[in-house]
Amino acid sequence: MVNAAAIHGLLAEVADPEIPVLTIADLGILREVRVDDGGGVEVDITPTYSGCPALEAIRADIEATLRRHGHTAITVRTVLTPAWTTDWMSADGRRKLHEYGIAPPGPTRGNGREGAEAAVLCPQCGSAHTSELSRFGSTPCKALHRCVTCREPFEHFKAH
């Protein structure tokens, strides 16, 4: 008998293709795993935003992981409601971002889509004396910042 929790555990190790220190579980985009009576696996994922360019790579990585473990009847569904929010990121994922040199998102407010951050802390020195250089970094979910204290540039994962 195939166990949905065990499959969820396998998929929780799938790396995000844009930020490989994070898994899809760290990001909170791995939403649900179901196993039908015939052993077919259904996986629900919610992208960080509806136009996420990494979505197809994530889908392919999920399918490849399941195939490596002997599963052939696989359905990966994209679920857009409710919309993903950075509140779904795990504490471990936020820690990994910080250790990787990316400032993690702060808490959100309201409907979970508006950032409430007063200051972005530098992941290098911890200073709150930072400034935004560009609203977009290497991916649309990150902004480019600079620390005024240590003068190092860094990316910030935007809250939404």
C-alpha positions as CSV (number, residue, x, y, z in Angstrom):
1,M,0.0,0.0,0.0
2,V,1.3,3.4,-1.0
3,N,1.2,6.0,1.8
4,A,0.5,9.7,1.0
5,A,2.6,10.8,3.9
6,A,5.6,8.8,2.7
7,I,5.3,10.3,-0.8
8,H,5.0,13.8,0.7
9,G,8.2,13.1,2.5
10,L,9.9,12.1,-0.8
11,L,8.6,15.2,-2.5
12,A,9.5,17.5,0.4
13,E,13.2,17.0,-0.7
14,V,12.6,18.3,-4.3
15,A,14.8,21.5,-4.7
16,D,13.4,24.7,-6.0
17,P,15.1,25.3,-9.3
18,E,15.6,29.1,-8.8
19,I,16.8,28.9,-5.2
20,P,18.3,25.4,-4.8
21,V,19.0,25.7,-1.1
22,L,15.2,25.6,-0.6
23,T,12.9,22.7,-1.2
24,I,9.3,23.0,-2.5
25,A,8.2,22.1,1.1
26,D,10.4,24.9,2.5
27,L,8.6,27.3,0.2
28,G,5.2,26.0,1.0
29,I,4.3,25.3,-2.6
30,L,3.9,21.5,-2.0
31,R,0.3,21.6,-0.9
32,E,-1.2,18.1,-0.9
33,V,-0.5,14.5,-1.9
34,R,-3.2,12.0,-2.4
35,V,-3.0,8.3,-3.4
36,D,-6.0,6.6,-5.1
37,D,-7.1,3.0,-4.6
38,G,-5.0,1.9,-7.6
39,G,-1.8,3.5,-6.3
40,G,-2.0,6.6,-8.6
41,V,-0.4,9.6,-7.0
42,E,-2.0,13.1,-7.2
43,V,0.1,16.1,-6.1
44,D,-1.2,19.7,-5.7
45,I,1.3,22.5,-6.0
46,T,0.7,26.2,-5.7
47,P,3.3,28.4,-7.4
48,T,4.7,31.5,-5.8
49,Y,2.8,33.5,-8.5
50,S,0.7,32.4,-11.5
51,G,3.4,33.2,-14.0
52,C,6.3,31.5,-12.2
53,P,8.8,30.4,-14.9
54,A,10.0,27.6,-12.6
55,L,6.7,25.8,-12.4
56,E,7.3,23.4,-15.3
57,A,10.7,22.5,-13.9
58,I,9.2,21.8,-10.5
59,R,6.5,19.7,-12.1
60,A,9.1,17.7,-14.0
61,D,11.2,17.2,-10.9
62,I,8.2,15.9,-9.0
63,E,7.4,13.5,-11.7
64,A,11.0,12.3,-12.0
65,T,11.2,11.8,-8.2
66,L,8.1,9.7,-8.2
67,R,9.2,7.7,-11.2
68,R,12.5,6.9,-9.5
69,H,10.5,5.4,-6.6
70,G,8.4,3.2,-8.9
71,H,5.3,5.4,-9.4
72,T,3.9,5.6,-12.9
73,A,0.4,6.9,-12.5
74,I,1.2,10.5,-11.6
75,T,-0.9,13.7,-11.8
76,V,0.5,17.1,-10.8
77,R,-2.1,19.8,-10.4
78,T,-1.5,23.5,-10.2
79,V,-3.8,25.0,-7.6
80,L,-4.0,28.8,-7.7
81,T,-6.6,29.3,-4.9
82,P,-5.8,30.3,-2.3
83,A,-2.9,32.2,-3.7
84,W,0.5,31.4,-2.3
85,T,1.9,33.7,0.4
86,T,5.3,34.0,2.0
87,D,3.5,33.1,5.2
88,W,3.5,29.5,3.9
89,M,7.3,29.4,4.0
90,S,8.8,27.2,6.8
91,A,11.0,28.6,9.5
92,D,13.7,26.3,8.2
93,G,13.3,27.7,4.8
94,R,13.7,31.3,6.1
95,R,16.8,30.2,8.0
96,K,18.2,28.6,4.8
97,L,17.6,31.8,2.9
98,H,19.5,33.8,5.5
99,E,22.4,31.4,5.6
100,Y,22.6,31.5,1.8
101,G,22.8,35.3,1.8
102,I,19.3,36.2,0.9
103,A,17.2,38.2,3.3
104,P,14.1,36.2,4.1
105,P,10.6,37.8,3.9
106,G,9.1,39.3,6.9
107,P,5.5,38.7,8.0
108,T,2.6,39.8,5.7
109,R,-0.5,41.7,6.6
110,G,-4.1,41.9,5.5
111,N,-4.9,39.4,2.8
112,G,-1.3,38.1,2.9
113,R,-0.3,39.8,-0.3
114,E,1.0,43.1,0.9
115,G,4.5,43.3,2.5
116,A,4.5,44.8,6.0
117,E,8.3,44.9,6.4
118,A,9.6,48.2,7.9
119,A,13.3,47.2,7.4
120,V,15.1,44.5,5.6
121,L,18.0,43.2,7.6
122,C,21.3,42.6,5.9
123,P,22.0,38.8,5.9
124,Q,25.8,39.5,6.1
125,C,26.0,41.8,9.1
126,G,22.5,42.0,10.5
127,S,22.1,45.8,10.0
128,A,18.7,47.3,9.5
129,H,20.4,50.2,7.7
130,T,19.7,48.9,4.1
131,S,18.3,50.4,0.9
132,E,16.5,48.9,-2.1
133,L,18.5,49.2,-5.3
134,S,16.0,47.5,-7.6
135,R,12.5,46.1,-7.0
136,F,13.5,43.0,-8.9
137,G,16.5,40.8,-8.4
138,S,17.6,37.7,-10.2
139,T,14.0,36.4,-10.0
140,P,10.7,38.4,-9.8
141,C,10.2,37.2,-6.2
142,K,13.4,38.9,-5.0
143,A,14.5,42.5,-4.8
144,L,18.1,43.8,-4.9
145,H,19.2,45.7,-1.8
146,R,22.5,47.2,-0.4
147,C,23.6,47.4,3.2
148,V,24.7,50.9,4.1
149,T,26.7,49.5,7.1
150,C,28.8,46.8,5.4
151,R,28.2,48.0,1.9
152,E,27.4,44.5,0.6
153,P,24.7,44.0,-2.0
154,F,22.2,41.3,-1.3
155,E,18.9,39.9,-2.5
156,H,15.7,40.0,-0.4
157,F,12.9,37.6,-0.9
158,K,9.8,39.9,-1.0
159,A,6.9,39.3,1.3
160,H,3.5,38.7,-0.4
